[in-house]
Amino acid sequence: MRATDLAGAAEALELGRRSLVSLVGGGGKTTLLFALGRQLPAPTLLTTTTRMGRDRTGGFPCIVGPTDTDLISALAQDGAVLAWRTTDERKALGYPPEEVDRWFATGVADHIVVEADGARRRPFTAPAPWEPPIPATSTHVVACIGADALGYVIADRVHRPLRVAAAAGCSPYERLTPTRAAAALTSPVGMTKNVPESARFVVAIAGAEPGDPQVTELVSELDRRQTESLVVVRSDTDTAGTPR
């Protein structure tokens, strides 16, 4: 287990010279996406294989429907950019995982960070049958859970509560204890679904308060399941309005 604030996330994940990081799960994915974009060395490409709010750009230059030449030029100029395939008045639509794999293989960017799941701003989720769309060449898959999911009734707090409960092995009307959260995070119908065999899998517990006993218990449960964890401690410098 490692603990850090958002400013140390890239270093804590030990991403190396080249990386393709897929973010899945619930609370903090978009905030972590933008934090990694600020911390990783250029060129770094940010994108999604699902949908994002059109207003959530993190202050990065945003390109819609770029060619490879457009991307390379923008990355050379700005260092880190956000790319979407298309947008409407509310949502931005990302790229299929195969396109992200192609960008990584052809070296469009040294680092690519992908929001590869949706949770409707809830602190936790479990995938539907068609989810999550994780690029096959991902070097890292980071499963996010908001610390504020722990201890609450599943049906009241999470996205896709029936699927979270199935992955956790309980009823959706029971509480998401640290033990149940660890079960869902490591379940093949939970957050390890579609994770490439070659990818490093890490659980990120977002928005944790220092010394939170439920977070400590979750980390212990993950350790018991031989799963790496990263506790992202809440700080006054974190981006306001962390998406859930």
Residue frames as qw, qx, qy, qz and C-alpha x, y, z in Angstrom:
[[0.000, 0.889, 0.458, 0.000, 0.00, 0.00, 0.00],
 [0.385, 0.084, -0.007, 0.919, 1.13, 3.51, -0.83],
 [0.034, -0.838, -0.482, 0.254, -0.44, 6.76, 0.30],
 [0.335, 0.034, 0.218, 0.916, -0.18, 10.05, -1.52],
 [0.308, 0.640, 0.304, -0.635, -2.14, 13.12, -2.44],
 [0.705, 0.655, 0.269, -0.047, -3.13, 13.81, -6.03],
 [0.179, 0.910, -0.355, -0.121, 0.10, 15.71, -6.68],
 [0.229, -0.538, 0.808, 0.072, 2.10, 12.52, -6.17],
 [0.865, 0.188, 0.328, -0.329, -0.12, 10.10, -8.06],
 [0.737, 0.602, -0.299, -0.064, 2.08, 9.58, -11.14],
 [0.123, 0.607, -0.739, 0.265, 5.19, 8.95, -9.07],
 [0.578, -0.220, 0.660, -0.427, 3.32, 6.57, -6.75],
 [0.890, 0.313, 0.182, -0.279, 2.03, 4.53, -9.71],
 [0.446, -0.464, 0.661, 0.387, 5.60, 4.11, -11.06],
 [0.723, 0.582, 0.224, -0.298, 4.49, 4.38, -14.68],
 [0.722, -0.074, 0.479, 0.493, 7.89, 4.19, -16.34],
 [0.167, -0.288, 0.390, 0.859, 9.07, 5.72, -19.64],
 [0.363, -0.072, -0.539, -0.757, 5.95, 4.71, -21.60],
 [0.173, 0.191, 0.860, -0.441, 2.52, 3.85, -20.24],
 [0.377, -0.290, -0.515, -0.713, -1.07, 3.30, -21.22],
 [0.043, 0.071, 0.754, -0.651, -3.15, 3.79, -18.09],
 [0.368, -0.406, -0.621, -0.561, -6.82, 2.79, -18.05],
 [0.160, -0.092, 0.560, -0.807, -8.96, 4.17, -15.23],
 [0.451, -0.335, -0.732, -0.385, -12.04, 2.15, -14.26],
 [0.333, -0.373, -0.732, 0.462, -14.49, 2.12, -11.38],
 [0.139, -0.856, -0.495, -0.055, -16.06, 5.01, -9.55],
 [0.202, -0.965, -0.100, 0.133, -15.02, 8.05, -7.54],
 [0.359, -0.769, 0.321, 0.421, -12.12, 10.16, -8.68],
 [0.758, 0.237, 0.465, 0.392, -11.46, 8.81, -12.19],
 [0.384, 0.832, 0.189, 0.352, -11.71, 12.13, -13.99],
 [0.299, -0.930, 0.213, -0.022, -9.79, 13.97, -11.29],
 [0.725, -0.378, 0.489, 0.304, -7.04, 11.34, -11.47],
 [0.682, 0.523, 0.367, 0.356, -7.03, 11.54, -15.27],
 [0.189, 0.937, -0.001, 0.293, -6.29, 15.26, -15.14],
 [0.525, -0.781, 0.331, 0.070, -3.80, 14.91, -12.30],
 [0.795, -0.080, 0.468, 0.377, -1.78, 12.38, -14.30],
 [0.529, 0.725, 0.262, 0.356, -1.98, 14.66, -17.33],
 [0.080, -0.971, 0.153, -0.167, -0.34, 17.43, -15.31],
 [0.605, -0.656, 0.448, 0.057, 2.34, 15.20, -13.80],
 [0.865, 0.101, 0.406, 0.276, 3.48, 12.89, -16.61],
 [0.245, -0.479, 0.392, 0.746, 6.23, 14.07, -18.96],
 [0.589, 0.623, -0.037, -0.514, 5.29, 15.21, -22.45],
 [0.419, -0.115, -0.317, -0.843, 3.90, 14.01, -24.75],
 [0.146, 0.169, 0.891, -0.394, 0.84, 12.82, -22.80],
 [0.345, -0.180, -0.535, -0.750, -2.53, 12.13, -24.41],
 [0.285, 0.131, 0.721, -0.618, -5.75, 12.07, -22.39],
 [0.440, -0.023, -0.553, -0.707, -8.91, 10.49, -23.75],
 [0.588, -0.038, 0.607, -0.532, -11.83, 8.19, -22.98],
 [0.093, -0.016, -0.920, -0.382, -13.29, 5.00, -24.39],
 [0.002, 0.585, 0.792, -0.177, -16.71, 5.95, -22.99],
 [0.049, 0.810, 0.308, 0.497, -18.27, 9.39, -22.51],
 [0.386, -0.234, -0.376, 0.809, -17.28, 12.46, -20.54],
 [0.051, 0.871, 0.379, -0.307, -19.05, 15.66, -19.66],
 [0.546, 0.654, 0.167, 0.497, -18.24, 18.15, -22.39],
 [0.135, -0.935, 0.096, -0.313, -17.49, 20.80, -19.76],
 [0.755, -0.585, 0.270, 0.122, -14.83, 18.66, -18.05],
 [0.707, 0.639, -0.198, 0.230, -11.54, 19.44, -19.76],
 [0.784, -0.452, -0.090, 0.416, -9.32, 20.00, -16.73],
 [0.075, -0.900, 0.180, 0.391, -7.90, 23.11, -18.39],
 [0.538, -0.191, 0.655, 0.495, -6.19, 21.03, -21.08],
 [0.316, 0.378, -0.431, -0.756, -6.27, 21.93, -24.78],
 [0.635, 0.214, 0.701, -0.244, -9.09, 19.83, -26.24],
 [0.189, 0.313, -0.646, -0.670, -9.16, 18.47, -29.79],
 [0.716, 0.250, 0.490, -0.429, -12.27, 16.93, -31.33],
 [0.856, 0.457, 0.238, -0.046, -11.88, 14.36, -34.10],
 [0.036, -0.817, 0.484, 0.311, -8.13, 14.84, -34.69],
 [0.866, 0.402, -0.295, 0.041, -6.02, 12.97, -37.20],
 [0.854, -0.276, -0.091, 0.432, -2.74, 11.45, -36.03],
 [0.463, 0.385, 0.020, 0.798, -0.95, 14.43, -37.55],
 [0.279, -0.757, -0.106, -0.582, -3.20, 16.79, -35.59],
 [0.802, -0.586, -0.113, 0.020, -2.44, 14.95, -32.37],
 [0.789, -0.029, -0.044, 0.612, 1.30, 14.89, -32.89],
 [0.233, 0.550, 0.056, 0.800, 1.32, 18.60, -33.71],
 [0.465, -0.749, -0.106, -0.459, -0.82, 19.51, -30.69],
 [0.866, -0.447, -0.101, 0.201, 1.29, 17.38, -28.36],
 [0.652, 0.197, -0.037, 0.731, 4.48, 18.96, -29.67],
 [0.012, 0.618, 0.048, 0.784, 3.03, 22.39, -28.93],
 [0.530, -0.615, 0.044, -0.582, 1.22, 21.81, -25.64],
 [0.004, 0.405, -0.849, 0.340, 2.81, 18.70, -24.12],
 [0.136, 0.232, 0.929, -0.253, -0.49, 17.23, -22.93],
 [0.385, 0.011, -0.273, -0.882, -3.86, 17.34, -24.70],
 [0.499, 0.202, 0.733, -0.417, -7.34, 15.90, -24.34],
 [0.206, 0.139, -0.686, -0.683, -8.84, 14.18, -27.41],
 [0.561, 0.279, 0.624, -0.467, -12.48, 13.30, -28.08],
 [0.337, 0.200, 0.793, 0.466, -13.99, 11.68, -31.15],
 [0.096, -0.515, -0.458, -0.718, -17.10, 13.86, -31.23],
 [0.016, -0.187, -0.592, 0.784, -19.35, 15.93, -28.95],
 [0.100, -0.682, -0.608, -0.394, -22.94, 17.04, -28.58],
 [0.151, -0.772, 0.012, -0.617, -24.29, 19.84, -26.41],
 [0.680, -0.652, 0.188, -0.278, -23.66, 17.89, -23.17],
 [0.870, -0.299, 0.374, 0.120, -21.39, 14.90, -23.70],
 [0.238, 0.701, -0.616, -0.269, -18.11, 14.11, -25.38],
 [0.986, 0.074, 0.096, -0.114, -17.75, 10.69, -27.00],
 [0.355, -0.664, 0.614, 0.239, -14.40, 8.92, -26.89],
 [0.457, 0.503, -0.654, -0.332, -12.65, 6.35, -29.03],
 [0.972, -0.085, -0.162, -0.149, -12.90, 2.57, -29.27],
 [0.693, -0.604, 0.357, 0.164, -10.18, 0.74, -27.34],
 [0.831, 0.221, 0.327, 0.392, -8.60, -0.47, -30.58],
 [0.341, 0.853, 0.032, 0.393, -7.90, 3.09, -31.66],
 [0.401, -0.858, 0.301, -0.115, -6.18, 3.85, -28.36],
 [0.863, -0.209, 0.390, 0.243, -4.11, 0.66, -28.80],
 [0.686, 0.558, 0.208, 0.419, -3.08, 1.87, -32.26],
 [0.016, 0.949, -0.136, 0.284, -2.01, 5.26, -30.95],
 [0.629, -0.672, 0.391, 0.018, 0.12, 3.58, -28.30],
 [0.874, 0.056, 0.382, 0.295, 1.67, 1.11, -30.74],
 [0.566, 0.655, 0.176, 0.469, 2.56, 3.83, -33.24],
 [0.540, -0.206, -0.216, 0.787, 4.03, 6.13, -30.60],
 [0.012, 0.783, 0.321, 0.532, 1.66, 9.06, -30.98],
 [0.322, -0.800, 0.243, -0.445, 2.36, 9.78, -27.29],
 [0.296, 0.331, -0.824, 0.353, 4.71, 8.34, -24.69],
 [0.082, 0.168, 0.814, -0.550, 1.91, 8.31, -22.13],
 [0.392, -0.303, -0.498, -0.712, -1.81, 7.77, -22.74],
 [0.118, 0.103, 0.764, -0.626, -4.33, 7.99, -19.91],
 [0.336, -0.229, -0.670, -0.621, -7.83, 6.71, -20.63],
 [0.482, -0.028, 0.512, -0.710, -11.05, 7.02, -18.69],
 [0.297, 0.084, -0.876, -0.371, -12.37, 3.55, -19.53],
 [0.206, -0.421, -0.869, 0.161, -15.50, 3.36, -17.40],
 [0.220, -0.471, -0.123, -0.845, -18.51, 5.38, -16.33],
 [0.287, -0.278, -0.817, 0.416, -20.11, 5.66, -12.89],
 [0.162, -0.750, -0.435, -0.472, -22.45, 8.66, -13.23],
 [0.005, 0.625, -0.343, 0.701, -20.43, 10.48, -10.58],
 [0.842, -0.489, -0.039, -0.225, -21.07, 7.78, -7.98],
 [0.260, -0.758, 0.595, -0.060, -18.20, 6.62, -5.75],
 [0.343, -0.239, 0.902, 0.110, -18.29, 3.00, -6.93],
 [0.740, 0.344, -0.150, -0.557, -19.69, 0.81, -9.69],
 [0.577, -0.139, 0.787, 0.168, -19.47, -2.62, -11.27],
 [0.104, 0.286, -0.584, -0.752, -19.44, -3.24, -15.02],
 [0.776, 0.331, 0.177, -0.506, -22.40, -4.07, -17.22],
 [0.889, 0.111, 0.417, 0.150, -21.95, -6.99, -19.67],
 [0.632, 0.686, 0.108, 0.344, -20.48, -4.67, -22.33],
 [0.059, -0.919, 0.274, -0.277, -18.15, -2.85, -19.92],
 [0.033, -0.879, 0.073, 0.471, -15.45, -1.74, -19.26],
 [0.755, 0.639, 0.025, 0.146, -13.87, -0.94, -22.65],
 [0.507, -0.730, 0.352, 0.294, -10.21, -1.30, -21.63],
 [0.516, 0.715, -0.444, -0.158, -7.51, -1.06, -24.34],
 [0.991, -0.031, -0.121, 0.053, -5.78, -4.44, -24.73],
 [0.674, 0.353, -0.296, 0.577, -2.27, -2.94, -24.53],
 [0.380, -0.855, 0.067, -0.348, -2.88, -1.13, -21.23],
 [0.485, 0.342, -0.652, 0.472, 0.22, -1.26, -19.07],
 [0.016, -0.051, -0.687, 0.725, -1.71, -0.25, -15.96],
 [0.367, -0.550, -0.574, -0.484, -5.37, -0.57, -14.95],
 [0.054, 0.077, -0.550, 0.830, -6.35, 1.56, -11.97],
 [0.334, -0.552, -0.726, -0.236, -9.67, 0.69, -10.33],
 [0.010, -0.301, 0.269, -0.915, -11.04, 3.70, -8.46],
 [0.411, -0.606, -0.681, -0.033, -13.34, 3.67, -5.45],
 [0.109, -0.674, 0.128, -0.719, -14.33, 6.74, -3.49],
 [0.204, 0.054, -0.799, 0.563, -13.67, 6.38, 0.23],
 [0.396, 0.022, 0.305, -0.866, -17.14, 7.83, 0.79],
 [0.695, -0.010, -0.549, -0.465, -18.70, 4.63, -0.62],
 [0.427, 0.051, -0.850, 0.304, -17.56, 2.62, 2.40],
 [0.001, -0.161, -0.724, 0.670, -20.08, 1.90, 5.12],
 [0.458, 0.220, 0.050, -0.860, -23.16, 2.97, 3.17],
 [0.713, 0.288, 0.604, -0.211, -26.03, 0.84, 1.87],
 [0.400, -0.048, 0.667, 0.627, -25.05, -0.28, -1.62],
 [0.230, 0.639, 0.679, 0.280, -28.39, 0.60, -3.23],
 [0.096, -0.940, -0.248, 0.214, -28.18, 4.15, -1.87],
 [0.330, -0.790, 0.277, 0.437, -24.64, 4.95, -2.90],
 [0.390, -0.309, 0.690, 0.525, -23.27, 3.22, -5.99],
 [0.534, 0.429, -0.351, -0.639, -23.84, 2.98, -9.72],
 [0.710, 0.125, -0.642, -0.260, -25.28, -0.37, -10.87],
 [0.450, -0.485, 0.566, -0.492, -26.03, -1.54, -7.29],
 [0.961, 0.010, 0.137, -0.240, -27.25, -5.00, -8.32],
 [0.804, 0.460, -0.302, 0.226, -23.96, -5.69, -10.08],
 [0.030, 0.637, -0.571, 0.516, -21.89, -4.30, -7.22],
 [0.713, -0.335, 0.420, -0.451, -23.81, -6.53, -4.81],
 [0.976, 0.199, -0.045, -0.068, -23.31, -9.58, -7.04],
 [0.580, 0.566, -0.444, 0.382, -19.58, -8.92, -7.21],
 [0.155, -0.554, 0.553, -0.603, -19.44, -8.36, -3.45],
 [0.410, -0.094, -0.906, 0.043, -21.49, -11.47, -2.65],
 [0.009, 0.301, 0.656, -0.693, -24.28, -9.78, -0.74],
 [0.170, 0.753, 0.635, 0.029, -27.63, -8.01, -1.08],
 [0.265, 0.508, 0.134, 0.809, -27.83, -4.50, -2.55],
 [0.420, -0.780, -0.166, -0.433, -29.63, -3.51, 0.67],
 [0.794, -0.464, -0.125, 0.373, -26.60, -4.32, 2.80],
 [0.117, -0.947, 0.195, 0.227, -23.73, -1.96, 3.55],
 [0.739, 0.567, -0.272, 0.242, -20.56, -1.81, 1.47],
 [0.690, -0.678, 0.200, 0.156, -18.14, -2.91, 4.17],
 [0.015, 0.754, -0.603, -0.258, -14.41, -2.90, 3.43],
 [0.473, -0.127, 0.867, 0.096, -14.52, -6.70, 3.06],
 [0.587, 0.586, 0.553, -0.079, -17.35, -6.51, 0.52],
 [0.284, 0.903, -0.168, -0.274, -15.65, -3.65, -1.31],
 [0.206, -0.566, 0.759, 0.248, -12.45, -5.69, -1.58],
 [0.566, 0.183, 0.803, 0.038, -14.44, -8.64, -2.94],
 [0.515, 0.783, 0.317, -0.147, -16.08, -6.45, -5.60],
 [0.084, 0.879, -0.378, -0.279, -12.81, -4.76, -6.53],
 [0.172, -0.461, 0.847, 0.200, -11.07, -8.09, -7.10],
 [0.687, 0.268, 0.636, -0.226, -14.00, -10.00, -8.61],
 [0.288, 0.004, 0.709, 0.644, -13.92, -11.14, -12.27],
 [0.059, 0.694, 0.638, 0.329, -17.42, -9.66, -12.58],
 [0.257, -0.896, -0.180, 0.315, -16.26, -6.56, -10.74],
 [0.063, 0.938, -0.223, -0.257, -13.22, -4.38, -11.27],
 [0.389, -0.428, 0.724, 0.376, -10.86, -7.05, -12.61],
 [0.688, 0.509, 0.516, -0.035, -13.16, -7.69, -15.56],
 [0.618, 0.758, 0.102, 0.180, -11.43, -7.19, -18.95],
 [0.271, -0.863, 0.391, 0.169, -8.09, -6.35, -17.34],
 [0.724, 0.538, -0.431, -0.006, -5.32, -7.52, -19.73],
 [0.930, -0.271, -0.148, 0.201, -3.12, -10.25, -18.29],
 [0.654, 0.235, -0.132, 0.707, 0.00, -8.17, -18.90],
 [0.088, -0.749, -0.022, -0.656, -1.38, -5.05, -17.15],
 [0.267, -0.005, -0.676, 0.687, -0.50, -4.05, -13.61],
 [0.376, -0.652, -0.538, -0.380, -3.72, -3.79, -11.57],
 [0.225, 0.018, -0.492, 0.841, -3.91, -1.19, -8.79],
 [0.220, -0.756, -0.612, -0.074, -6.85, -0.11, -6.64],
 [0.175, 0.271, -0.159, 0.933, -6.98, 3.64, -5.97],
 [0.264, -0.668, -0.660, 0.219, -9.00, 4.69, -2.93],
 [0.215, 0.476, 0.140, 0.841, -9.86, 8.31, -3.65],
 [0.297, -0.651, -0.056, -0.696, -10.65, 11.12, -1.24],
 [0.733, -0.331, -0.552, 0.218, -9.49, 9.26, 1.86],
 [0.313, -0.879, 0.166, -0.320, -9.15, 11.05, 5.17],
 [0.313, 0.484, -0.744, 0.339, -5.86, 10.30, 6.99],
 [0.099, -0.158, 0.843, -0.504, -6.33, 7.45, 9.43],
 [0.716, -0.013, -0.097, -0.691, -9.82, 6.48, 8.24],
 [0.490, -0.254, 0.816, -0.174, -10.33, 3.03, 9.84],
 [0.808, 0.401, 0.366, -0.231, -12.53, 1.79, 6.99],
 [0.539, 0.763, -0.350, -0.072, -9.85, 2.67, 4.43],
 [0.149, -0.581, 0.788, -0.138, -7.23, 0.95, 6.59],
 [0.688, 0.018, 0.687, -0.235, -9.41, -2.17, 6.71],
 [0.763, 0.612, 0.070, -0.194, -9.97, -2.07, 2.94],
 [0.287, 0.755, -0.589, -0.007, -6.23, -1.86, 2.34],
 [0.388, -0.364, 0.825, -0.192, -5.70, -4.86, 4.63],
 [0.785, 0.289, 0.489, -0.248, -8.34, -6.84, 2.76],
 [0.642, 0.732, -0.191, -0.123, -6.73, -5.98, -0.57],
 [0.010, -0.662, 0.746, -0.074, -3.32, -6.98, 0.78],
 [0.621, -0.112, 0.741, -0.229, -4.80, -10.31, 1.82],
 [0.781, 0.510, 0.341, -0.116, -6.01, -10.74, -1.76],
 [0.613, -0.183, 0.402, 0.655, -2.53, -9.82, -3.04],
 [0.320, 0.777, 0.406, 0.359, -3.84, -6.68, -4.74],
 [0.394, 0.039, -0.115, 0.911, -1.88, -3.43, -4.86],
 [0.086, -0.862, -0.499, 0.011, -3.53, -0.34, -3.46],
 [0.312, 0.234, -0.040, 0.920, -2.94, 3.38, -3.63],
 [0.176, -0.747, -0.563, 0.305, -4.62, 5.60, -1.04],
 [0.242, 0.478, 0.173, 0.827, -5.18, 9.06, -2.50],
 [0.281, -0.494, -0.561, 0.602, -5.46, 11.24, 0.58],
 [0.085, 0.886, 0.386, 0.241, -7.74, 14.24, 0.42],
 [0.467, -0.246, -0.131, 0.839, -5.89, 17.55, 0.65],
 [0.104, 0.771, 0.261, -0.571, -6.75, 21.25, 0.51],
 [0.029, 0.534, -0.481, -0.695, -5.00, 21.49, -2.88],
 [0.356, 0.232, 0.880, 0.212, -7.13, 18.84, -4.58],
 [0.115, -0.190, -0.477, -0.851, -9.32, 19.95, -7.48],
 [0.399, 0.115, 0.464, -0.783, -12.66, 21.16, -6.22],
 [0.753, 0.282, 0.040, -0.594, -15.71, 19.17, -7.11],
 [0.115, -0.298, 0.932, 0.169, -14.11, 15.73, -7.42],
 [0.666, 0.051, -0.383, -0.638, -16.45, 13.78, -9.69],
 [0.493, -0.165, 0.788, -0.329, -18.15, 10.79, -8.14]]
